[in-house]
Amino acid sequence: MGLIEEAHNVKIVGSGNQTIVLAHGFGTDQSVWKHLVPHLVDDYRLILFDNMGAGTTNPDYFDFERYSTLDGYAYDVIAILEELRVQSCIFVGHSVSAMIGAIASITRPDLFTKIVAISASPRYLNDTDYYGGFEHEEIQQLFEAMQSNYKAWCDGFAPLVVGGDMETMAVQEFSRTLFNMRPDIALSVAQTIFQSDMRHLLSHVTIPCHIIQSMKDLAVPVMISEYLHQNLGGQSIVEVMQTNGHLPQLSSPDVVIPVLLRHIRYNIAT
């Protein structure tokens, strides 16, 4: 196993001809795909990995400067694909990883046949003529809360984002993976994500994109899916699900898994 594979806890399962990469969002790790993997493992070769900074990765490998922009993560994705000699893949990205995959596809479009984006947003902050869902003050308060008492912040943030109470299995799961992150790393990652603006790059994404979104999502307003559809450079398709929360693959797998399977198997161009 190469250094990159080891650092990102890369796991390969299944042995199909087509490769699917499953990329998780902020505060989770590859375990967020546990409901999806069993449905794909017989037909595809699956690559799972952890983004640098996830609680399952070695914090010593986290380079604060490299990961101050999403480009650092995009280069990691390309490095993993190169090390595993992947010719092309279907990239399934959740939340920030959908944007990371999009950035990677601009640099190396040959590596991607399509991107399936779940709960994706090019910008979280509101702007003139753009509704991202958050005001600057709200984001600053979020950062301050993370700094003052990380555990308390996790306990409050998890139910809001997942859309449920602390009794819910999905909330407990997200709370666990969130709390596993080292607090200073979690803050740095959150700052990179919430302060990022990928709107100017969307037109350069030429890979077909399948945009999947919850009707109700605290982190990503539902109209963002239409914004992506209108501004991406290649072909795209949108599906809004009657689900609640930012991690629907964890909180509503019975609804989300069939949707994901359909988009993984379906090509827009056909």
TATA-V818711 format. One record per residue. N is the residue number from 0. PHI is phi in degrees with one decimal (NA if undefined). PSI is psi in whole degrees, 0 to 359 (NA if undefined). Layout:
{{N:PHI:PSI} {N:PHI:PSI}}
//
This chain:
{{0:NA:133} {1:-75.5:167} {2:-60.2:319} {3:-64.7:315} {4:-58.6:315} {5:-65.2:316} {6:-62.7:326} {7:-99.8:10} {8:51.3:43} {9:-62.5:133} {10:-128.4:131} {11:-115.5:124} {12:-131.0:153} {13:80.2:166} {14:-144.3:32} {15:-70.3:170} {16:-72.3:328} {17:-95.8:139} {18:-100.6:133} {19:-117.3:130} {20:-103.9:128} {21:-108.2:116} {22:-119.5:124} {23:-88.4:165} {24:-96.1:189} {25:-62.3:137} {26:82.5:358} {27:-119.0:189} {28:-145.4:191} {29:-62.5:343} {30:-64.3:344} {31:-63.9:343} {32:-95.7:12} {33:-60.2:331} {34:-79.8:336} {35:-86.7:320} {36:-51.4:312} {37:-58.8:335} {38:-82.0:347} {39:-111.1:338} {40:-62.9:334} {41:-78.9:336} {42:-112.3:344} {43:-133.4:161} {44:-94.3:119} {45:-104.7:135} {46:-114.2:118} {47:-112.0:146} {48:-154.3:166} {49:-109.3:132} {50:-63.6:144} {51:-59.5:133} {52:105.4:339} {53:-59.6:153} {54:-61.2:341} {55:-86.4:351} {56:-95.1:161} {57:-74.4:116} {58:-60.7:338} {59:-65.1:337} {60:-82.4:350} {61:-78.2:116} {62:-100.5:108} {63:-59.3:326} {64:-74.8:313} {65:-56.8:319} {66:-97.6:22} {67:-80.9:349} {68:-131.7:163} {69:-71.3:345} {70:-57.8:321} {71:-56.9:318} {72:-70.4:323} {73:-63.5:318} {74:-63.5:325} {75:-61.6:315} {76:-59.1:313} {77:-61.5:318} {78:-62.8:319} {79:-63.2:313} {80:-63.3:321} {81:-68.0:317} {82:-64.4:326} {83:-89.1:3} {84:55.2:42} {85:-79.3:126} {86:-78.4:315} {87:-159.8:154} {88:-144.1:159} {89:-90.3:122} {90:-103.1:114} {91:-102.1:109} {92:-117.4:130} {93:-99.7:133} {94:56.3:235} {95:-60.7:332} {96:-68.9:337} {97:-64.6:318} {98:-70.6:324} {99:-62.2:316} {100:-62.6:321} {101:-62.7:316} {102:-62.5:315} {103:-60.7:323} {104:-70.9:336} {105:-69.5:318} {106:-71.9:317} {107:-131.9:70} {108:-60.4:335} {109:-63.3:337} {110:-83.3:350} {111:-124.6:129} {112:-90.0:325} {113:-165.1:162} {114:-117.0:128} {115:-105.0:111} {116:-105.5:123} {117:-112.0:126} {118:55.0:48} {119:-96.9:148} {120:-146.1:135} {121:-80.5:342} {122:-162.0:133} {123:-94.0:337} {124:-84.8:141} {125:-65.4:151} {126:-147.3:173} {127:-57.0:127} {128:59.5:23} {129:-146.1:130} {130:-111.2:104} {131:-92.7:343} {132:111.5:342} {133:-131.3:141} {134:-88.1:156} {135:-55.4:319} {136:-63.0:321} {137:-62.8:319} {138:-67.0:319} {139:-62.3:320} {140:-63.1:322} {141:-62.3:315} {142:-63.0:318} {143:-64.4:320} {144:-64.4:321} {145:-62.4:321} {146:-72.3:323} {147:-77.8:320} {148:-155.2:93} {149:-62.9:317} {150:-61.6:314} {151:-63.1:321} {152:-62.7:314} {153:-56.6:314} {154:-63.1:329} {155:-86.1:324} {156:-73.7:318} {157:-56.2:308} {158:-63.1:324} {159:-63.5:315} {160:-74.3:318} {161:-75.8:327} {162:85.6:69} {163:177.9:184} {164:-105.0:177} {165:-66.9:349} {166:-78.5:339} {167:-70.6:135} {168:-57.6:316} {169:-63.8:323} {170:-66.9:316} {171:-61.2:319} {172:-63.8:313} {173:-66.1:320} {174:-59.5:320} {175:-65.1:310} {176:-69.6:329} {177:-66.8:314} {178:-69.8:338} {179:-68.1:340} {180:-73.7:145} {181:-69.8:130} {182:-52.4:318} {183:-69.1:327} {184:-71.0:316} {185:-58.0:318} {186:-63.2:315} {187:-62.0:316} {188:-63.7:315} {189:-60.7:319} {190:-63.2:317} {191:-60.7:315} {192:-68.3:307} {193:-71.0:341} {194:-100.5:3} {195:-81.9:153} {196:-141.3:106} {197:-102.9:8} {198:-58.6:320} {199:-69.5:344} {200:-92.7:344} {201:-57.2:321} {202:-66.2:342} {203:-87.8:354} {204:-84.7:109} {205:-103.1:351} {206:-71.8:140} {207:-56.0:135} {208:-123.3:132} {209:-104.8:115} {210:-102.3:116} {211:-117.5:129} {212:-142.4:144} {213:-76.1:145} {214:-59.4:321} {215:-125.3:115} {216:-145.4:115} {217:-58.0:324} {218:-86.1:331} {219:-133.5:108} {220:-59.8:145} {221:-59.7:331} {222:-71.7:347} {223:-61.8:325} {224:-60.9:322} {225:-71.1:323} {226:-60.1:314} {227:-59.6:313} {228:-56.2:318} {229:-75.6:334} {230:-109.4:348} {231:-69.1:147} {232:-77.2:337} {233:-105.8:192} {234:-70.9:144} {235:-147.0:161} {236:-142.8:144} {237:-118.6:138} {238:-134.3:120} {239:-99.4:124} {240:-96.8:152} {241:-81.2:54} {242:-117.4:164} {243:-119.6:130} {244:111.3:164} {245:-89.2:348} {246:-123.1:60} {247:-63.4:335} {248:-67.5:342} {249:-99.7:319} {250:-88.7:332} {251:-134.9:57} {252:-60.8:328} {253:-62.1:330} {254:-86.7:316} {255:-77.4:320} {256:-58.3:312} {257:-59.8:323} {258:-64.4:312} {259:-61.6:316} {260:-60.6:319} {261:-63.5:316} {262:-73.9:329} {263:-65.7:321} {264:-86.7:339} {265:-96.5:134} {266:-104.9:129} {267:-58.0:321} {268:-68.4:338} {269:-83.3:NA}}
//
